[in-house]
Amino acid sequence: MSTKTISVDFPSDILLALNESETDLKKDIKISLAIRLYSLQKLTIGKASQLAGVSRLAFETILSENNIPISNLTIEDVMGDSQKLQ
């Protein structure tokens, strides 16, 4: 898989204020972006987990910890699918 580097500038005291390393901040940003794009239905759960740099199961756990559903199916979708199976 090829990657693309995107640079974001921050005030120099942000890392100090957050008391985080640059590596930890990068990880947090990637996870936050993945959650946001998944919530907006711009990325599938698989692509969002790839962006976050974690396994799909780990990403599902992160979503659960943030009270974000791991499925975008509605009750109507489930009921419609169950009707088709009968």
A tleap script that builds the chain and sets N, CA, C and O, in Angstrom:
source leaprc.protein.ff14SB
mol = sequence {
  NMET SER THR LYS THR ILE SER VAL ASP PHE
  PRO SER ASP ILE LEU LEU ALA LEU ASN GLU
  SER GLU THR ASP LEU LYS LYS ASP ILE LYS
  ILE SER LEU ALA ILE ARG LEU TYR SER LEU
  GLN LYS LEU THR ILE GLY LYS ALA SER GLN
  LEU ALA GLY VAL SER ARG LEU ALA PHE GLU
  THR ILE LEU SER GLU ASN ASN ILE PRO ILE
  SER ASN LEU THR ILE GLU ASP VAL MET GLY
  ASP SER GLN LYS LEU CGLN
}
set mol.1.N position { 0.852 -1.179 0.000 }
set mol.1.CA position { 0.000 0.000 0.000 }
set mol.1.C position { 0.894 1.237 0.000 }
set mol.1.O position { 1.806 1.357 0.818 }
set mol.2.N position { 0.627 2.134 -0.907 }
set mol.2.CA position { 1.386 3.380 -0.923 }
set mol.2.C position { 0.739 4.364 0.050 }
set mol.2.O position { -0.445 4.264 0.372 }
set mol.3.N position { 1.534 5.295 0.495 }
set mol.3.CA position { 1.023 6.291 1.437 }
set mol.3.C position { 1.284 7.691 0.902 }
set mol.3.O position { 2.119 7.897 0.022 }
set mol.4.N position { 0.563 8.624 1.446 }
set mol.4.CA position { 0.707 10.041 1.111 }
set mol.4.C position { 0.917 10.795 2.418 }
set mol.4.O position { 0.194 10.573 3.388 }
set mol.5.N position { 1.893 11.672 2.445 }
set mol.5.CA position { 2.164 12.459 3.642 }
set mol.5.C position { 1.489 13.821 3.518 }
set mol.5.O position { 1.635 14.520 2.515 }
set mol.6.N position { 0.754 14.173 4.551 }
set mol.6.CA position { 0.110 15.476 4.634 }
set mol.6.C position { 0.657 16.162 5.880 }
set mol.6.O position { 0.668 15.583 6.967 }
set mol.7.N position { 1.101 17.377 5.713 }
set mol.7.CA position { 1.700 18.120 6.815 }
set mol.7.C position { 0.703 19.128 7.373 }
set mol.7.O position { 0.022 19.826 6.621 }
set mol.8.N position { 0.626 19.195 8.699 }
set mol.8.CA position { -0.239 20.163 9.371 }
set mol.8.C position { 0.623 20.937 10.364 }
set mol.8.O position { 1.337 20.346 11.174 }
set mol.9.N position { 0.549 22.246 10.296 }
set mol.9.CA position { 1.333 23.084 11.198 }
set mol.9.C position { 0.549 23.379 12.476 }
set mol.9.O position { -0.646 23.675 12.440 }
set mol.10.N position { 1.258 23.289 13.612 }
set mol.10.CA position { 0.683 23.592 14.914 }
set mol.10.C position { 1.578 24.589 15.617 }
set mol.10.O position { 2.788 24.603 15.391 }
set mol.11.N position { 1.000 25.425 16.471 }
set mol.11.CA position { 1.847 26.287 17.301 }
set mol.11.C position { 2.809 25.408 18.115 }
set mol.11.O position { 2.437 24.323 18.562 }
set mol.12.N position { 4.007 25.871 18.297 }
set mol.12.CA position { 5.049 25.049 18.924 }
set mol.12.C position { 4.733 24.625 20.354 }
set mol.12.O position { 5.279 23.632 20.834 }
set mol.13.N position { 3.868 25.353 21.037 }
set mol.13.CA position { 3.591 25.002 22.436 }
set mol.13.C position { 2.424 24.011 22.598 }
set mol.13.O position { 2.075 23.652 23.722 }
set mol.14.N position { 1.830 23.573 21.500 }
set mol.14.CA position { 0.692 22.652 21.598 }
set mol.14.C position { 1.099 21.322 22.227 }
set mol.14.O position { 0.407 20.816 23.111 }
set mol.15.N position { 2.216 20.757 21.779 }
set mol.15.CA position { 2.660 19.481 22.353 }
set mol.15.C position { 2.909 19.613 23.851 }
set mol.15.O position { 2.588 18.713 24.627 }
set mol.16.N position { 3.476 20.725 24.239 }
set mol.16.CA position { 3.731 20.961 25.660 }
set mol.16.C position { 2.413 21.093 26.416 }
set mol.16.O position { 2.253 20.522 27.495 }
set mol.17.N position { 1.476 21.840 25.852 }
set mol.17.CA position { 0.174 22.028 26.506 }
set mol.17.C position { -0.580 20.715 26.620 }
set mol.17.O position { -1.264 20.473 27.615 }
set mol.18.N position { -0.461 19.867 25.609 }
set mol.18.CA position { -1.151 18.573 25.626 }
set mol.18.C position { -0.398 17.530 26.429 }
set mol.18.O position { -0.956 16.498 26.800 }
set mol.19.N position { 0.871 17.801 26.698 }
set mol.19.CA position { 1.734 16.856 27.397 }
set mol.19.C position { 1.772 15.523 26.646 }
set mol.19.O position { 1.674 14.454 27.250 }
set mol.20.N position { 1.916 15.603 25.320 }
set mol.20.CA position { 1.979 14.431 24.461 }
set mol.20.C position { 3.195 14.516 23.564 }
set mol.20.O position { 3.698 15.597 23.257 }
set mol.21.N position { 3.648 13.359 23.159 }
set mol.21.CA position { 4.726 13.328 22.181 }
set mol.21.C position { 4.144 13.583 20.797 }
set mol.21.O position { 2.932 13.491 20.601 }
set mol.22.N position { 5.001 13.899 19.849 }
set mol.22.CA position { 4.548 14.110 18.477 }
set mol.22.C position { 3.927 12.829 17.916 }
set mol.22.O position { 2.938 12.880 17.184 }
set mol.23.N position { 4.506 11.694 18.259 }
set mol.23.CA position { 3.982 10.398 17.806 }
set mol.23.C position { 2.577 10.158 18.342 }
set mol.23.O position { 1.695 9.722 17.603 }
set mol.24.N position { 2.367 10.440 19.624 }
set mol.24.CA position { 1.042 10.246 20.219 }
set mol.24.C position { 0.015 11.192 19.601 }
set mol.24.O position { -1.128 10.803 19.361 }
set mol.25.N position { 0.423 12.428 19.347 }
set mol.25.CA position { -0.495 13.394 18.742 }
set mol.25.C position { -0.877 12.953 17.332 }
set mol.25.O position { -2.045 13.039 16.954 }
set mol.26.N position { 0.089 12.484 16.553 }
set mol.26.CA position { -0.201 11.986 15.204 }
set mol.26.C position { -1.201 10.838 15.258 }
set mol.26.O position { -2.145 10.791 14.469 }
set mol.27.N position { -0.992 9.919 16.187 }
set mol.27.CA position { -1.890 8.774 16.335 }
set mol.27.C position { -3.301 9.252 16.683 }
set mol.27.O position { -4.280 8.793 16.093 }
set mol.28.N position { -3.400 10.169 17.638 }
set mol.28.CA position { -4.708 10.703 18.049 }
set mol.28.C position { -5.418 11.423 16.902 }
set mol.28.O position { -6.632 11.297 16.740 }
set mol.29.N position { -4.659 12.172 16.112 }
set mol.29.CA position { -5.240 12.891 14.978 }
set mol.29.C position { -5.770 11.911 13.944 }
set mol.29.O position { -6.868 12.097 13.420 }
set mol.30.N position { -5.001 10.871 13.647 }
set mol.30.CA position { -5.437 9.880 12.664 }
set mol.30.C position { -6.702 9.163 13.131 }
set mol.30.O position { -7.619 8.940 12.340 }
set mol.31.N position { -6.753 8.804 14.404 }
set mol.31.CA position { -7.943 8.132 14.936 }
set mol.31.C position { -9.136 9.074 14.917 }
set mol.31.O position { -10.232 8.676 14.521 }
set mol.32.N position { -8.938 10.313 15.338 }
set mol.32.CA position { -10.036 11.290 15.342 }
set mol.32.C position { -10.567 11.543 13.939 }
set mol.32.O position { -11.778 11.628 13.737 }
set mol.33.N position { -9.671 11.662 12.978 }
set mol.33.CA position { -10.092 11.872 11.596 }
set mol.33.C position { -10.847 10.658 11.070 }
set mol.33.O position { -11.862 10.801 10.388 }
set mol.34.N position { -10.358 9.477 11.382 }
set mol.34.CA position { -11.029 8.254 10.945 }
set mol.34.C position { -12.436 8.160 11.534 }
set mol.34.O position { -13.381 7.803 10.831 }
set mol.35.N position { -12.575 8.475 12.808 }
set mol.35.CA position { -13.892 8.466 13.461 }
set mol.35.C position { -14.814 9.468 12.766 }
set mol.35.O position { -15.962 9.151 12.454 }
set mol.36.N position { -14.316 10.653 12.530 }
set mol.36.CA position { -15.131 11.710 11.902 }
set mol.36.C position { -15.586 11.307 10.504 }
set mol.36.O position { -16.761 11.448 10.167 }
set mol.37.N position { -14.664 10.808 9.692 }
set mol.37.CA position { -15.010 10.434 8.320 }
set mol.37.C position { -15.943 9.230 8.283 }
set mol.37.O position { -16.804 9.133 7.408 }
set mol.38.N position { -15.773 8.315 9.232 }
set mol.38.CA position { -16.688 7.181 9.327 }
set mol.38.C position { -18.080 7.669 9.740 }
set mol.38.O position { -19.085 7.242 9.171 }
set mol.39.N position { -18.134 8.549 10.715 }
set mol.39.CA position { -19.419 9.080 11.198 }
set mol.39.C position { -20.164 9.829 10.098 }
set mol.39.O position { -21.394 9.802 10.043 }
set mol.40.N position { -19.420 10.493 9.229 }
set mol.40.CA position { -20.022 11.225 8.110 }
set mol.40.C position { -20.328 10.308 6.921 }
set mol.40.O position { -20.814 10.758 5.883 }
set mol.41.N position { -20.036 9.021 7.092 }
set mol.41.CA position { -20.234 7.995 6.060 }
set mol.41.C position { -19.419 8.282 4.800 }
set mol.41.O position { -19.829 7.953 3.687 }
set mol.42.N position { -18.268 8.897 4.999 }
set mol.42.CA position { -17.353 9.144 3.884 }
set mol.42.C position { -16.375 8.001 3.719 }
set mol.42.O position { -15.812 7.817 2.640 }
set mol.43.N position { -16.163 7.221 4.784 }
set mol.43.CA position { -15.312 6.035 4.738 }
set mol.43.C position { -16.059 4.852 5.316 }
set mol.43.O position { -16.851 4.993 6.248 }
set mol.44.N position { -15.801 3.684 4.752 }
set mol.44.CA position { -16.333 2.459 5.344 }
set mol.44.C position { -15.570 2.187 6.640 }
set mol.44.O position { -14.540 2.806 6.907 }
set mol.45.N position { -16.079 1.269 7.426 }
set mol.45.CA position { -15.400 0.941 8.678 }
set mol.45.C position { -14.015 0.350 8.408 }
set mol.45.O position { -13.080 0.572 9.178 }
set mol.46.N position { -13.890 -0.396 7.322 }
set mol.46.CA position { -12.589 -0.975 6.971 }
set mol.46.C position { -11.575 0.086 6.584 }
set mol.46.O position { -10.431 0.054 7.039 }
set mol.47.N position { -11.996 1.037 5.736 }
set mol.47.CA position { -11.095 2.117 5.323 }
set mol.47.C position { -10.777 3.047 6.494 }
set mol.47.O position { -9.658 3.549 6.604 }
set mol.48.N position { -11.752 3.276 7.361 }
set mol.48.CA position { -11.518 4.136 8.527 }
set mol.48.C position { -10.506 3.485 9.469 }
set mol.48.O position { -9.638 4.167 10.014 }
set mol.49.N position { -10.612 2.177 9.661 }
set mol.49.CA position { -9.648 1.495 10.532 }
set mol.49.C position { -8.256 1.539 9.914 }
set mol.49.O position { -7.255 1.656 10.621 }
set mol.50.N position { -8.205 1.445 8.574 }
set mol.50.CA position { -6.925 1.551 7.866 }
set mol.50.C position { -6.322 2.937 8.079 }
set mol.50.O position { -5.131 3.055 8.367 }
set mol.51.N position { -7.128 3.981 7.942 }
set mol.51.CA position { -6.654 5.347 8.177 }
set mol.51.C position { -6.179 5.514 9.614 }
set mol.51.O position { -5.155 6.152 9.861 }
set mol.52.N position { -6.914 4.947 10.559 }
set mol.52.CA position { -6.555 5.063 11.975 }
set mol.52.C position { -5.292 4.276 12.313 }
set mol.52.O position { -4.652 4.526 13.335 }
set mol.53.N position { -4.937 3.320 11.448 }
set mol.53.CA position { -3.735 2.524 11.705 }
set mol.53.C position { -3.946 1.434 12.730 }
set mol.53.O position { -3.008 1.020 13.411 }
set mol.54.N position { -5.195 0.962 12.842 }
set mol.54.CA position { -5.512 -0.105 13.792 }
set mol.54.C position { -6.326 -1.183 13.070 }
set mol.54.O position { -6.825 -0.962 11.966 }
set mol.55.N position { -6.451 -2.329 13.694 }
set mol.55.CA position { -7.266 -3.388 13.117 }
set mol.55.C position { -8.735 -2.974 13.121 }
set mol.55.O position { -9.135 -2.049 13.828 }
set mol.56.N position { -9.519 -3.670 12.325 }
set mol.56.CA position { -10.949 -3.361 12.290 }
set mol.56.C position { -11.577 -3.582 13.669 }
set mol.56.O position { -12.391 -2.776 14.120 }
set mol.57.N position { -11.200 -4.667 14.330 }
set mol.57.CA position { -11.739 -4.944 15.667 }
set mol.57.C position { -11.360 -3.836 16.645 }
set mol.57.O position { -12.188 -3.403 17.447 }
set mol.58.N position { -10.124 -3.381 16.580 }
set mol.58.CA position { -9.692 -2.295 17.475 }
set mol.58.C position { -10.461 -1.012 17.166 }
set mol.58.O position { -10.828 -0.270 18.077 }
set mol.59.N position { -10.707 -0.751 15.868 }
set mol.59.CA position { -11.462 0.449 15.499 }
set mol.59.C position { -12.904 0.344 15.970 }
set mol.59.O position { -13.480 1.329 16.432 }
set mol.60.N position { -13.491 -0.841 15.855 }
set mol.60.CA position { -14.854 -1.031 16.358 }
set mol.60.C position { -14.907 -0.785 17.860 }
set mol.60.O position { -15.882 -0.227 18.364 }
set mol.61.N position { -13.876 -1.193 18.568 }
set mol.61.CA position { -13.798 -0.944 20.013 }
set mol.61.C position { -13.705 0.558 20.287 }
set mol.61.O position { -14.364 1.066 21.195 }
set mol.62.N position { -12.893 1.263 19.510 }
set mol.62.CA position { -12.766 2.719 19.653 }
set mol.62.C position { -14.117 3.387 19.400 }
set mol.62.O position { -14.517 4.285 20.140 }
set mol.63.N position { -14.821 2.944 18.348 }
set mol.63.CA position { -16.143 3.509 18.066 }
set mol.63.C position { -17.083 3.269 19.247 }
set mol.63.O position { -17.800 4.175 19.672 }
set mol.64.N position { -17.074 2.052 19.770 }
set mol.64.CA position { -17.936 1.712 20.901 }
set mol.64.C position { -17.619 2.590 22.115 }
set mol.64.O position { -18.526 3.066 22.797 }
set mol.65.N position { -16.340 2.796 22.377 }
set mol.65.CA position { -15.926 3.636 23.512 }
set mol.65.C position { -16.371 5.085 23.338 }
set mol.65.O position { -16.493 5.823 24.316 }
set mol.66.N position { -16.612 5.489 22.094 }
set mol.66.CA position { -17.056 6.853 21.799 }
set mol.66.C position { -18.547 6.917 21.472 }
set mol.66.O position { -19.035 7.911 20.935 }
set mol.67.N position { -19.261 5.842 21.804 }
set mol.67.CA position { -20.720 5.763 21.593 }
set mol.67.C position { -21.123 6.008 20.142 }
set mol.67.O position { -22.125 6.669 19.869 }
set mol.68.N position { -20.337 5.473 19.222 }
set mol.68.CA position { -20.628 5.577 17.793 }
set mol.68.C position { -20.983 4.184 17.298 }
set mol.68.O position { -20.203 3.248 17.475 }
set mol.69.N position { -22.153 4.035 16.679 }
set mol.69.CA position { -22.568 2.714 16.202 }
set mol.69.C position { -21.603 2.175 15.141 }
set mol.69.O position { -21.067 2.930 14.330 }
set mol.70.N position { -21.393 0.856 15.162 }
set mol.70.CA position { -20.506 0.252 14.170 }
set mol.70.C position { -21.261 -0.126 12.903 }
set mol.70.O position { -20.669 -0.631 11.949 }
set mol.71.N position { -22.547 0.115 12.892 }
set mol.71.CA position { -23.352 -0.157 11.707 }
set mol.71.C position { -24.254 1.039 11.445 }
set mol.71.O position { -24.757 1.676 12.371 }
set mol.72.N position { -24.445 1.326 10.180 }
set mol.72.CA position { -25.323 2.422 9.803 }
set mol.72.C position { -26.705 1.923 9.404 }
set mol.72.O position { -27.522 2.683 8.884 }
set mol.73.N position { -26.960 0.648 9.648 }
set mol.73.CA position { -28.264 0.085 9.306 }
set mol.73.C position { -29.344 0.635 10.221 }
set mol.73.O position { -29.136 0.805 11.423 }
set mol.74.N position { -30.492 0.908 9.636 }
set mol.74.CA position { -31.647 1.332 10.423 }
set mol.74.C position { -32.505 0.111 10.730 }
set mol.74.O position { -32.296 -0.957 10.154 }
set mol.75.N position { -33.457 0.262 11.622 }
set mol.75.CA position { -34.400 -0.813 11.923 }
set mol.75.C position { -35.133 -1.231 10.649 }
set mol.75.O position { -35.384 -2.414 10.421 }
set mol.76.N position { -35.469 -0.240 9.829 }
set mol.76.CA position { -36.163 -0.537 8.572 }
set mol.76.C position { -35.309 -1.407 7.652 }
set mol.76.O position { -35.822 -2.312 6.994 }
set mol.77.N position { -34.002 -1.130 7.608 }
set mol.77.CA position { -33.100 -1.941 6.791 }
set mol.77.C position { -33.102 -3.393 7.268 }
set mol.77.O position { -33.199 -4.322 6.466 }
set mol.78.N position { -32.993 -3.573 8.572 }
set mol.78.CA position { -32.958 -4.919 9.148 }
set mol.78.C position { -34.278 -5.634 8.920 }
set mol.78.O position { -34.296 -6.807 8.547 }
set mol.79.N position { -35.374 -4.941 9.138 }
set mol.79.CA position { -36.687 -5.563 8.943 }
set mol.79.C position { -36.912 -5.918 7.469 }
set mol.79.O position { -37.467 -6.971 7.155 }
set mol.80.N position { -36.481 -5.038 6.579 }
set mol.80.CA position { -36.615 -5.315 5.145 }
set mol.80.C position { -35.794 -6.532 4.739 }
set mol.80.O position { -36.251 -7.365 3.956 }
set mol.81.N position { -34.565 -6.633 5.280 }
set mol.81.CA position { -33.729 -7.792 4.977 }
set mol.81.C position { -34.339 -9.074 5.535 }
set mol.81.O position { -34.287 -10.119 4.886 }
set mol.82.N position { -34.915 -9.000 6.733 }
set mol.82.CA position { -35.512 -10.206 7.320 }
set mol.82.C position { -36.738 -10.646 6.538 }
set mol.82.O position { -37.021 -11.840 6.442 }
set mol.83.N position { -37.463 -9.692 5.983 }
set mol.83.CA position { -38.616 -10.028 5.148 }
set mol.83.C position { -38.181 -10.758 3.876 }
set mol.83.O position { -38.858 -11.682 3.425 }
set mol.84.N position { -37.072 -10.349 3.312 }
set mol.84.CA position { -36.548 -10.970 2.110 }
set mol.84.C position { -36.126 -12.419 2.353 }
set mol.84.O position { -36.165 -13.246 1.442 }
set mol.85.N position { -35.726 -12.716 3.583 }
set mol.85.CA position { -35.263 -14.063 3.909 }
set mol.85.C position { -36.405 -15.041 4.165 }
set mol.85.O position { -36.185 -16.251 4.214 }
set mol.86.N position { -37.580 -14.543 4.322 }
set mol.86.CA position { -38.718 -15.422 4.623 }
set mol.86.C position { -39.332 -16.015 3.392 }
set mol.86.O position { -40.296 -16.774 3.487 }
savepdb mol mol.pdb
quit
